[in-house]
Amino acid sequence: MQLTMENPKNAKSDKPPYSRTNPFQAKVLKNINLNGAGSSKETRHIELSLKDSGLSYNPGDALGIVPSNDPELVASVLMEMEWDEETVVTVGKQGEALPLKEALTNYFEITLITKKILQQAAVFTENEELQKLVEVENADQLKQYCYGRDLLDMLRDFGPWKASAQEIVSMLRKMTPRLYSIASSIAANPDEVHLTIGAVRYTSHGRDRKGVCSVLCAERVGEGDTLPVYVQANKHFHLPESQDMDIIMVGPGTGIAPFRSFIQELAVNKAAGRSWLFFGDQHAATDFLYQNELEQYQQDGVLTRIDAAFSRDTDQKVYVQHKMLEHSKELFEWIENGAYFFVCGDKERMAKDVNDALITLIEKEGSMDRDAAEAYLKDMQKQGRYLRDVY
């Protein structure tokens, strides 16, 4: 691989500068399902080798994976359009050429469509439904159509097409890497990086859908295979500089990932600060991710306490925010004592609910009104003591 002189630091060593545009092919060392038999979820624990990559990371950083599309979906697109998979198409701004099948597999994003794609596609068909959909006054319906649909849906719904393979692929976006919170400490696992990935599968508009990267990891990548990866630093989500500080971590489901990395780091550094983990999922018997490991850390005194909420084990759903409110007095004491508060996971619901619960417990235990409690939390944020990694 040719070295560019843009990065003289890398030019001195023999290692190429691995990055988003030049990912490292990391060998899969382990790929297991963390969920027990009978769970409705599939969460993969993946261990990758970074040997000879020169890549390093800090707890809280993310790993980017450059995925490839599901071969079955690619085959369906080729079949729908009766395209020859060997047809050479131009991709990228530099005019690189690839056989069509390879371009659809590795280069283009085919699992989503946008308003822009549909507007451009309307030129290549006389389909009345599409012509109507792209009219300015139907912007809401157009947006609605895009949601949960992909390239195959568009090609099936609005033919017959008067377009070449080149004309269709020219409308598509380039495949974007998927970012996952790193679930390991490099100090505890030299030359390795671990991930916790929930396989995304759902049915929409009469077809089964699969998350591009999560299902690649769940179904098509085994030990010995490689994944193209790079490290994405996350400067806004990291352990306090002094590890004498107490930390509170809220990470349900795959939100546990960065906290596994934090806990491993604390164990290696024999940190003096206390740590409190709130974890949640559906069922204790099948969905308590890393349970044995976490309980071992607790026995060893690395993890001060664990509170777990399992929403489907009781008549009334119990989530992490309910556990926080249950222990509001002690939680507020930790916060008043200078503890750092971390949240990782779903932005739409969980992070919002945790934020509301936090304000409620500050209001109650600090004997403040709602405005004062919100100001207190804002102040924590300014001090860098309330950190969120939400998606």
Sequence and secondary structure as in RCSB ss.txt:
>XXXX:A:sequence
MQLTMENPKNAKSDKPPYSRTNPFQAKVLKNINLNGAGSSKETRHIELSLKDSGLSYNPGDALGIVPSNDPELVA
SVLMEMEWDEETVVTVGKQGEALPLKEALTNYFEITLITKKILQQAAVFTENEELQKLVEVENADQLKQYCYGRD
LLDMLRDFGPWKASAQEIVSMLRKMTPRLYSIASSIAANPDEVHLTIGAVRYTSHGRDRKGVCSVLCAERVGEGD
TLPVYVQANKHFHLPESQDMDIIMVGPGTGIAPFRSFIQELAVNKAAGRSWLFFGDQHAATDFLYQNELEQYQQD
GVLTRIDAAFSRDTDQKVYVQHKMLEHSKELFEWIENGAYFFVCGDKERMAKDVNDALITLIEKEGSMDRDAAEA
YLKDMQKQGRYLRDVY
>XXXX:A:secstr
    TT HHHHHSS     SSS EEEEEEEEEE S TT S  EEEEEEE TTS     TT EEEE     HHHHH
HHHHHHT  TT EEEETTTTEEEEHHHIIIIIB  S   HHHHHHHGGGB  HHHHHHTSGGGHHHHHHHHTT  
HHHHHHHS  B   HHHHHTTS B   EEEEB S TTTSTTEEEEEEE  EEEETTEEEE HHHHIIIII  TT 
EEEEEEE  TTS   SSTTS EEEE  GGGGHHHHHHHHHHHHTT  S EEEEEEES HHHH TTHHHHHHHHHT
TSS EEEEEETTSSSS   HHHHHHHTHHHHHHHHHTT EEEEEE IIIIIHHHHHHHHHHHHHHTT  HHHHHH
HHHHHHHTT EEEEE 
